[in-house]
Amino acid sequence: MRALASPMGRVSRRGLFMLLLAALCVAGLARIATGAIVPVKAVAAQILLERAFERSVARHQPQKPWAWADMAPVARIRVPRLGVDRIVLDSGSGQAMAFGPTLLPGGAMLGQPGVTVIAAHRDTHFRFLRNVRLGDIIEVEGTDGHNHRYRVEASEVVRWDRFAIPRNLAVNELALSTCYPFDAVRHGPLRYVVHAAPIA
């Protein structure tokens, strides 16, 4: 009896080990999938936003990217040197920011006097900000068909509560803002801001 029980014990231990290994693999894949959701959603959303932006330009009024969306495209931002092309949304909410860069409501509207502020996540749509250099050209196209060109003049790291939008309408500027540092895994108080001046 003892000779027969020993192989069975080995089989059950091996089966238990394989079951545990499979469970660990499934848990690892689930963790990877969870981490990939935000970037995948960001890419898929930009495709739908691209189509909505084209409709908005053609009809001269904002068009929702999907029926239940609470935001609409307001602009397209490009950085030619980096090959960057993003659709900007009209809502400054955190939910909208999951889908693309957003025009912050506290700043000036695109093409109006003042400081226009566009914000996005550092690990998706504004990841490219770490590679922006002084003198880079930023092009912003509104849904009204007008193109605005800016030249990068400065960048800075500031606390989120120390970044104030100047109320002086004589100051015309585009400010691109994202969380900092770029490789951090947690939210922090710092923001990376790129300042660009309009090109006459």
matplotlib code that plots the C-alpha trace (Angstrom):
import matplotlib.pyplot as plt

x = [0.0, 2.8, 4.4, 1.1, 0.6, 3.9, 3.4, -0.1, 1.4, 3.9, 1.2, -1.0, 1.9, 2.9, -0.7, -1.0, 2.3, 1.0, -2.3, -0.4, 1.9, -1.1, -2.8, 0.3, 0.5, -3.2, -2.7, 0.4, -1.5, -4.4, -1.9, -0.3, -3.7, -4.8, -1.7, -2.3, -5.9, -5.1, -2.6, -4.9, -7.9, -5.9, -4.9, -8.4, -9.9, -7.6, -8.9, -12.5, -11.5, -9.7, -12.9, -15.0, -12.5, -12.8, -16.6, -16.3, -14.1, -16.5, -19.6, -18.0, -19.4, -18.2, -19.1, -19.1, -16.7, -19.3, -23.0, -22.5, -19.4, -19.6, -16.8, -15.9, -12.8, -11.8, -8.4, -5.5, -2.0, 1.1, 4.8, 6.3, 9.9, 8.6, 5.9, 3.3, -0.4, -3.1, -6.7, -7.5, -10.8, -13.0, -13.4, -10.7, -12.1, -10.0, -12.4, -11.8, -8.1, -8.2, -9.0, -6.8, -5.3, -7.9, -8.2, -8.4, -11.3, -9.4, -7.2, -7.9, -9.8, -7.7, -6.8, -8.0, -5.8, -4.3, -2.7, -4.2, -3.5, -3.7, -3.1, -2.7, -1.3, 2.5, 2.3, 0.1, -0.7, 1.9, 4.7, 6.4, 6.9, 10.0, 11.6, 10.4, 13.3, 13.6, 12.7, 10.4, 7.4, 3.9, 1.0, -2.6, -5.5, -9.0, -12.3, -12.9, -10.1, -7.7, -4.1, -2.0, 1.8, 3.9, 7.6, 8.8, 10.5, 10.8, 9.9, 9.7, 8.8, 6.3, 4.0, 0.4, -0.8, 1.9, 1.0, -1.3, -2.7, -1.8, -5.0, -3.1, -4.7, -1.7, 0.2, -0.4, 1.0, 0.4, 1.2, 1.3, 1.1, 1.6, 2.5, 6.2, 8.5, 7.7, 8.7, 6.9, 4.3, 2.3, 0.6, 2.6, 2.4, 4.8, 3.9, 6.0, 5.0, 6.2, 5.7, 5.3, 4.9, 2.8, 4.6, 3.4]
y = [0.0, 2.4, 1.8, 2.7, 5.9, 7.4, 8.0, 9.3, 11.8, 12.9, 13.4, 15.4, 17.6, 18.2, 19.0, 21.4, 23.1, 23.4, 24.9, 27.4, 28.3, 28.8, 31.0, 33.2, 33.5, 34.6, 37.1, 38.5, 38.8, 40.5, 43.0, 43.8, 44.2, 46.6, 48.7, 48.7, 50.0, 53.7, 53.7, 51.5, 53.7, 56.8, 55.5, 54.2, 57.5, 59.6, 57.7, 58.5, 62.1, 62.5, 61.7, 64.0, 66.8, 66.5, 66.7, 69.7, 71.6, 70.7, 71.8, 74.7, 73.4, 70.9, 67.3, 64.6, 61.7, 59.2, 59.5, 59.6, 61.8, 64.9, 66.6, 67.5, 68.3, 71.9, 71.9, 69.8, 70.3, 69.4, 69.4, 68.8, 68.1, 65.3, 64.0, 64.7, 65.1, 65.2, 66.2, 68.6, 68.4, 71.3, 69.9, 70.3, 67.4, 64.5, 62.1, 63.9, 63.9, 60.1, 60.4, 63.3, 66.7, 69.2, 73.0, 74.2, 76.5, 79.0, 80.0, 82.0, 80.4, 79.5, 82.5, 85.0, 87.3, 85.8, 82.5, 79.4, 76.3, 72.7, 69.8, 66.1, 63.0, 62.5, 58.8, 59.1, 62.3, 64.6, 62.1, 63.9, 67.1, 65.6, 65.9, 69.4, 71.8, 75.6, 76.9, 74.0, 75.0, 74.1, 74.3, 74.5, 74.3, 75.3, 73.8, 77.2, 76.3, 78.9, 77.8, 79.3, 78.9, 79.1, 78.9, 77.3, 79.9, 78.2, 75.3, 75.0, 72.7, 74.2, 73.0, 72.6, 75.3, 77.8, 77.7, 80.7, 81.8, 85.5, 87.7, 90.3, 90.0, 91.7, 88.4, 86.0, 82.5, 78.8, 76.8, 73.0, 71.3, 67.8, 66.0, 65.7, 63.8, 61.9, 58.4, 58.7, 56.0, 58.1, 61.4, 64.3, 68.0, 69.0, 70.0, 70.4, 73.5, 74.4, 78.0, 79.0, 82.5, 83.1, 83.6, 86.7]
z = [0.0, 0.8, -2.6, -4.4, -2.2, -3.0, -6.8, -6.1, -3.6, -6.2, -8.8, -6.4, -5.3, -9.0, -9.9, -7.0, -8.1, -11.7, -10.4, -8.3, -11.2, -13.5, -10.9, -10.6, -14.3, -14.5, -11.7, -13.5, -16.8, -15.0, -13.4, -16.8, -18.4, -15.7, -16.3, -20.0, -19.9, -19.7, -22.6, -24.8, -24.0, -24.8, -28.3, -29.1, -28.0, -30.1, -33.2, -32.4, -31.4, -34.7, -36.6, -34.3, -34.9, -38.7, -38.3, -36.0, -38.5, -41.4, -39.4, -37.5, -34.2, -31.7, -32.4, -29.7, -30.4, -29.1, -28.1, -24.4, -24.3, -22.1, -24.0, -27.6, -29.6, -29.6, -31.2, -32.7, -31.3, -33.3, -32.6, -36.0, -34.9, -32.6, -35.0, -32.3, -33.3, -30.5, -30.4, -27.5, -25.6, -24.4, -20.8, -18.1, -16.1, -15.0, -16.8, -20.1, -19.5, -19.7, -23.4, -24.4, -23.6, -22.3, -22.5, -18.9, -18.3, -16.1, -19.1, -22.3, -25.1, -28.1, -30.1, -27.5, -25.4, -22.3, -21.4, -23.0, -20.8, -22.1, -19.7, -20.1, -18.4, -18.4, -19.2, -22.3, -24.3, -22.9, -22.5, -25.3, -23.2, -21.8, -25.3, -26.2, -26.6, -26.6, -30.1, -31.0, -33.0, -31.7, -34.0, -32.7, -35.1, -33.8, -35.0, -36.6, -39.1, -37.8, -37.2, -34.4, -34.2, -31.1, -30.3, -27.0, -24.9, -21.5, -19.3, -15.5, -12.7, -10.2, -7.4, -8.7, -6.2, -7.3, -11.0, -11.5, -14.8, -15.3, -15.6, -17.7, -21.1, -22.6, -22.1, -24.9, -24.3, -24.7, -21.6, -21.7, -18.3, -17.1, -13.8, -12.9, -12.7, -15.9, -14.6, -11.3, -10.5, -7.9, -8.1, -6.7, -6.2, -9.0, -12.5, -15.6, -17.7, -21.2, -22.1, -25.8, -27.3, -30.4, -33.7, -35.5]

ax = plt.figure().add_subplot(projection="3d")
ax.plot(x, y, z, "-o")
ax.set_aspect("equal")
plt.show()
